[in-house]
């Protein structure tokens, strides 16, 4: 069996590559996917009650990259959506990320933006060298807010003290000196009008794309001749764990359907200090679907299972660097995406990376 291009993984990275190869180059491409569906972790489906759910946790599209937005807009129309998150602290639901509304609700104050800034400056801990996520939080908001919002949530999410975790984890959470409680402030935000799976199906609709589902690529790759392999799976698996198994944080998903139209006042509510789960998502508040019932999702982080989050520690960055040296030697393989590059990626950044890789191959 001969293909010029083989893509391993039918997530957003793999599908972007396959779509570009099929429709721009006009080449036939084989996409091999171990799961029984396309879309990777953005896959969504209707449950038995007819409610559209995100099977692998909530995914919200947001970007400042117009090219990425325009690219995906070829395959879907969008519902306007501005994500909002509440955090349960001391029994109260408080806006997240840290904004003027958060501080006023937490401390029962009526600060102006200038007063809030001064307040946090007084709370902030002077840390000469920022090395960890704990350092980031303490230097921005001080000990009390760090303990209420970040410490236990991070411990639950990663199973590690924030003092052991790379700065990137908490650096993604902004502090705003205004009343803007949107979780993201990107120019382009929305939810696919008919869901992510429909968008992915449109991306894969070319007759030049052949999908092979329920298949571990290693079971078939020896029988396939190809000029270029685009690999989006875990790199340690690709190299048969030559330098050891990379660590990932996994999740248990517990879905519940309730016989009520609304379960909570926001799409996502975080629980940093209570319960074993980190957050509850109510899907109708993401999709805008009208239904007499509602489905929620509780997320329980765990150490083993499906790989979701690469471990943001110095130890594992050094381990992955050994794999990266092997990756550089490959002439017929390109590594793309969250698992292959062992890094946390927002959806738009994955698409951007795939478009860039395609242009480099094309050129």
C-alpha positions as CSV (number, residue, x, y, z in Angstrom):
1,X,0.0,0.0,0.0
2,X,1.5,3.3,-1.1
3,X,0.8,6.8,0.2
4,X,2.8,9.9,-0.2
5,X,1.6,11.1,3.2
6,X,0.5,9.2,6.3
7,X,-0.9,11.1,9.3
8,X,-1.0,9.3,12.7
9,X,-3.8,10.8,14.8
10,X,-7.1,12.3,13.7
11,X,-7.2,15.1,16.2
12,X,-7.2,18.8,15.2
13,X,-3.5,18.7,14.4
14,X,-3.7,15.6,12.2
15,X,-6.9,16.7,10.5
16,X,-5.5,20.2,9.6
17,X,-2.4,18.5,8.0
18,X,-4.6,16.0,6.2
19,X,-7.0,18.6,4.9
20,X,-4.2,20.8,3.6
21,X,-2.4,18.0,1.9
22,X,-5.6,16.7,0.3
23,X,-7.1,19.9,-0.8
24,X,-4.1,22.2,-1.5
25,X,-1.6,19.6,-2.8
26,X,-4.2,17.3,-4.2
27,X,-2.4,14.3,-2.7
28,X,-3.9,11.2,-1.2
29,X,-3.3,10.9,2.5
30,X,-4.0,8.1,5.0
31,X,-5.0,9.1,8.5
32,X,-4.6,6.4,11.1
33,X,-6.5,6.8,14.4
34,X,-6.5,4.5,17.5
35,X,-9.9,5.7,18.7
36,X,-13.2,4.9,17.1
37,X,-13.8,8.5,16.1
38,X,-12.1,11.6,14.6
39,X,-11.6,14.9,16.4
40,X,-9.2,13.8,19.2
41,X,-10.0,15.4,22.5
42,X,-12.3,18.0,20.9
43,X,-14.7,15.3,19.9
44,X,-18.3,15.9,21.0
45,X,-21.5,13.8,20.7
46,X,-25.1,13.7,21.7
47,X,-25.8,11.6,24.8
48,X,-28.8,9.3,25.4
49,X,-30.9,12.3,26.5
50,X,-30.0,14.2,23.3
51,X,-27.7,16.7,25.0
52,X,-24.5,17.7,23.1
53,X,-21.5,17.0,25.4
54,X,-17.8,17.4,25.1
55,X,-16.6,13.8,25.7
56,X,-13.1,14.7,26.9
57,X,-13.9,17.9,28.9
58,X,-14.8,21.4,27.8
59,X,-13.1,22.9,24.8
60,X,-13.6,26.6,24.0
61,X,-12.2,28.1,20.8
62,X,-10.5,31.5,21.2
63,X,-7.7,33.1,19.2
64,X,-6.1,36.4,18.1
65,X,-4.8,34.7,15.0
66,X,-7.2,35.7,12.2
67,X,-5.7,33.2,9.7
68,X,-6.5,30.3,12.1
69,X,-10.0,31.7,12.7
70,X,-10.6,32.1,8.9
71,X,-9.2,28.7,8.3
72,X,-11.5,26.9,10.7
73,X,-14.4,29.1,9.5
74,X,-14.3,27.2,6.2
75,X,-15.6,24.2,8.0
76,X,-18.1,25.6,10.5
77,X,-20.2,28.6,11.3
78,X,-19.8,29.9,14.9
79,X,-22.1,30.7,17.8
80,X,-20.9,33.7,19.7
81,X,-19.6,32.6,23.1
82,X,-17.5,34.4,25.8
83,X,-16.4,31.9,28.4
84,X,-17.0,32.7,32.0
85,X,-15.8,30.8,35.0
86,X,-16.7,31.0,38.7
87,X,-14.6,29.6,41.5
88,X,-16.1,28.3,44.8
89,X,-14.1,30.0,47.6
90,X,-15.3,30.1,51.2
91,X,-18.7,28.9,50.0
92,X,-19.2,31.7,47.6
93,X,-19.0,31.7,43.8
94,X,-16.4,34.3,42.7
95,X,-15.4,35.2,39.1
96,X,-12.2,33.8,37.8
97,X,-9.6,34.9,36.6
98,X,-8.6,37.6,39.2
99,X,-10.3,40.8,38.3
100,X,-11.7,43.8,40.1
101,X,-15.0,41.9,40.5
102,X,-13.1,39.0,42.1
103,X,-11.3,41.1,44.7
104,X,-14.4,43.1,45.5
105,X,-16.4,39.9,46.0
106,X,-13.7,38.2,48.0
107,X,-13.0,41.1,50.4
108,X,-16.4,42.8,50.3
109,X,-14.8,46.0,49.1
110,X,-15.7,48.5,46.4
111,X,-12.2,49.2,45.0
112,X,-11.5,51.2,41.9
113,X,-9.0,49.7,39.4
114,X,-6.2,51.9,40.9
115,X,-7.1,50.8,44.4
116,X,-7.1,47.1,43.4
117,X,-3.7,47.5,41.9
118,X,-2.3,49.1,45.1
119,X,-4.1,46.4,47.2
120,X,-2.4,43.6,45.3
121,X,1.0,45.3,45.4
122,X,0.7,45.3,49.2
123,X,-0.3,41.7,49.2
124,X,2.3,40.5,46.7
125,X,5.4,38.7,48.0
126,X,8.8,40.0,46.8
127,X,10.5,37.0,45.2
128,X,13.9,37.8,43.7
129,X,13.8,35.0,41.1
130,X,10.6,33.5,39.7
131,X,11.2,29.8,39.2
132,X,7.9,28.0,39.9
133,X,4.2,28.4,39.6
134,X,4.0,29.1,43.3
135,X,6.5,32.0,42.8
136,X,4.3,33.4,40.0
137,X,1.1,33.4,42.1
138,X,2.8,34.8,45.2
139,X,4.5,37.6,43.3
140,X,1.2,38.6,41.7
141,X,-1.5,38.2,44.4
142,X,0.2,37.2,47.7
143,X,-0.2,34.4,50.1
144,X,-4.0,34.6,50.9
145,X,-5.3,34.6,47.4
146,X,-2.7,32.0,46.3
147,X,-4.0,29.7,49.0
148,X,-7.7,30.3,48.3
149,X,-7.6,30.0,44.5
150,X,-4.4,28.3,43.3
151,X,-2.6,26.1,45.8
152,X,-5.1,23.3,46.3
153,X,-6.5,23.4,42.7
154,X,-3.0,23.0,41.4
155,X,-2.3,20.1,43.8
156,X,-5.4,18.3,42.7
157,X,-4.8,19.0,39.0
158,X,-1.1,17.9,39.0
159,X,-0.7,15.8,42.1
160,X,2.2,18.1,42.9
161,X,3.0,21.1,45.1
162,X,2.9,24.3,42.9
163,X,6.5,24.9,44.2
164,X,7.6,22.0,42.0
165,X,5.8,23.1,38.8
166,X,7.0,25.2,35.9
167,X,6.0,28.8,35.8
168,X,4.0,28.3,32.6
169,X,1.0,26.7,34.5
170,X,-0.1,29.6,36.6
171,X,1.4,32.3,34.2
172,X,-1.5,31.4,31.8
173,X,-4.0,32.8,34.4
174,X,-4.1,36.6,34.1
175,X,-4.7,39.3,36.7
176,X,-6.8,42.2,35.3
177,X,-7.4,45.6,36.9
178,X,-10.8,46.0,35.4
179,X,-14.3,44.4,35.5
180,X,-13.9,42.1,32.5
181,X,-14.8,38.7,33.8
182,X,-14.4,36.9,30.5
183,X,-12.0,34.0,30.9
184,X,-10.4,34.9,27.6
185,X,-10.0,38.3,25.9
186,X,-9.1,37.1,22.4
187,X,-10.6,38.9,19.4
188,X,-12.1,35.7,18.0
189,X,-14.1,33.5,20.3
190,X,-16.9,31.0,19.7
191,X,-18.3,27.5,19.6
192,X,-18.8,25.6,16.4
193,X,-22.5,26.0,15.5
194,X,-23.1,22.3,15.1
195,X,-20.3,21.0,17.3
196,X,-16.7,20.2,17.0
197,X,-17.3,16.8,15.5
198,X,-19.3,18.2,12.6
199,X,-16.4,20.7,12.0
200,X,-13.9,17.8,12.0
201,X,-16.0,15.8,9.6
202,X,-16.0,18.7,7.2
203,X,-12.2,19.0,7.4
204,X,-11.9,15.3,6.6
205,X,-14.5,15.3,3.8
206,X,-12.0,15.2,0.9
207,X,-12.0,12.0,-1.3
208,X,-8.2,12.3,-1.0
209,X,-8.4,11.5,2.7
210,X,-8.7,7.9,3.8
211,X,-9.5,7.3,7.5
212,X,-8.5,4.2,9.3
213,X,-10.1,4.2,12.8
214,X,-9.7,1.8,15.7
215,X,-6.1,1.1,14.6
216,X,-2.8,1.4,16.3
217,X,-0.5,2.7,13.6
218,X,2.3,0.2,14.6
219,X,0.0,-2.7,13.6
220,X,-0.1,-1.5,10.0
221,X,2.8,0.8,9.3
222,X,5.1,-1.9,8.1
223,X,2.7,-2.7,5.3
224,X,2.5,0.9,4.1
225,X,5.0,2.7,1.9
226,X,5.1,6.5,2.4
227,X,7.2,9.5,1.7
228,X,6.3,11.5,4.8
229,X,4.8,10.5,8.1
230,X,3.1,13.2,10.3
231,X,3.0,11.9,13.8
232,X,0.8,13.4,16.4
233,X,0.9,10.7,19.1
234,X,3.1,10.4,22.2
235,X,6.8,10.5,21.1
236,X,7.9,8.1,23.8
237,X,5.6,5.5,22.3
238,X,7.0,6.2,18.8
239,X,10.5,5.4,20.1
240,X,9.3,2.4,22.1
241,X,10.1,4.2,25.4
242,X,13.8,4.3,24.6
243,X,14.5,6.9,27.2
244,X,11.6,5.9,29.6
245,X,8.0,6.7,29.7
246,X,7.0,10.3,29.8
247,X,4.6,11.3,32.6
248,X,1.2,12.7,31.8
249,X,-1.7,13.8,34.1
250,X,-4.9,12.0,33.2
251,X,-8.6,12.5,34.1
252,X,-11.6,10.5,35.1
253,X,-14.8,12.0,33.6
254,X,-18.1,11.6,35.5
255,X,-21.2,12.8,33.6
256,X,-24.5,13.4,35.3
257,X,-27.8,14.3,33.7
258,X,-30.2,16.2,35.9
259,X,-33.9,16.7,35.4
260,X,-33.7,20.5,35.5
261,X,-33.0,23.2,32.9
262,X,-30.0,24.7,34.8
263,X,-27.5,23.2,37.2
264,X,-25.2,26.1,37.9
265,X,-24.9,29.9,37.1
266,X,-21.8,29.6,34.8
267,X,-20.5,27.2,32.1
268,X,-17.7,26.1,34.4
269,X,-17.4,26.3,38.2
270,X,-14.0,25.5,39.8
271,X,-13.6,23.8,43.2
272,X,-10.1,24.5,44.4
273,X,-10.6,23.6,48.0
274,X,-13.7,21.3,48.2
275,X,-14.3,17.8,46.8
276,X,-11.9,15.6,44.8
277,X,-12.9,17.0,41.5
278,X,-11.4,20.2,40.1
279,X,-14.4,21.6,38.2
280,X,-18.0,21.1,37.0
281,X,-18.9,21.9,33.4
282,X,-22.5,22.4,32.3
283,X,-22.6,21.8,28.6
284,X,-25.8,23.6,27.6
285,X,-24.1,26.8,28.8
286,X,-21.3,26.2,26.3
287,X,-23.4,25.2,23.3
288,X,-26.5,27.3,23.8
289,X,-28.7,24.2,23.3
290,X,-32.2,24.3,24.6
291,X,-33.3,21.2,26.5
292,X,-35.5,20.4,29.5
293,X,-32.7,18.5,31.1
294,X,-29.0,19.4,31.6
295,X,-25.8,17.4,31.6
296,X,-22.8,18.2,33.8
297,X,-19.3,16.9,33.9
298,X,-17.1,16.4,37.0
299,X,-13.3,16.1,36.4
300,X,-11.2,14.0,38.7
301,X,-7.4,14.2,37.9
302,X,-5.3,11.1,38.2
303,X,-1.8,9.9,37.6
304,X,-2.5,7.0,35.1
305,X,-4.7,6.7,32.1
306,X,-5.3,8.5,28.8
307,X,-2.5,11.1,28.5
308,X,-4.0,14.7,28.7
309,X,-1.5,17.1,30.3
310,X,2.3,16.8,29.9
311,X,4.0,17.2,33.2
312,X,5.4,20.8,33.6
313,X,8.5,19.9,35.6
314,X,12.3,20.3,35.0
315,X,12.8,16.5,35.3
316,X,10.4,15.7,32.5
317,X,11.6,18.5,30.2
318,X,15.1,17.1,30.5
319,X,13.8,13.6,29.7
320,X,11.9,14.8,26.7
321,X,15.0,16.7,25.5
322,X,16.6,13.2,24.9
323,X,13.7,12.3,22.6
324,X,14.0,15.6,20.8
325,X,17.5,14.7,19.8
326,X,16.2,11.6,18.1
327,X,13.4,13.6,16.5
328,X,15.9,15.9,14.8
329,X,17.5,12.9,13.0
330,X,14.3,11.9,11.3
331,X,14.1,12.6,7.6
332,X,10.7,11.1,6.8
333,X,8.8,11.9,10.0
334,X,7.5,15.2,11.4
335,X,6.2,15.5,15.0
336,X,3.2,17.7,15.6
337,X,0.9,18.6,18.5
338,X,0.4,18.3,22.2
339,X,1.5,14.7,22.7
340,X,4.3,14.6,20.1
341,X,5.8,17.8,21.3
342,X,5.1,17.2,25.0
343,X,3.7,20.6,25.6
344,X,0.4,22.2,26.5
345,X,-1.3,23.6,23.4
346,X,-4.4,25.7,23.1
347,X,-6.5,24.7,20.1
348,X,-5.6,27.7,18.0
349,X,-1.9,27.2,18.6
350,X,-2.2,23.5,17.4
351,X,-3.9,24.7,14.2
352,X,-1.3,27.4,13.8
353,X,1.6,24.9,14.3
354,X,0.0,22.5,11.7
355,X,-0.5,25.3,9.1
356,X,3.2,26.3,9.6
357,X,4.4,22.7,9.3
358,X,2.3,22.3,6.1
359,X,3.9,25.4,4.6
360,X,7.4,24.2,5.4
361,X,6.7,20.9,3.8
362,X,5.1,22.5,0.8
363,X,8.0,25.0,0.4
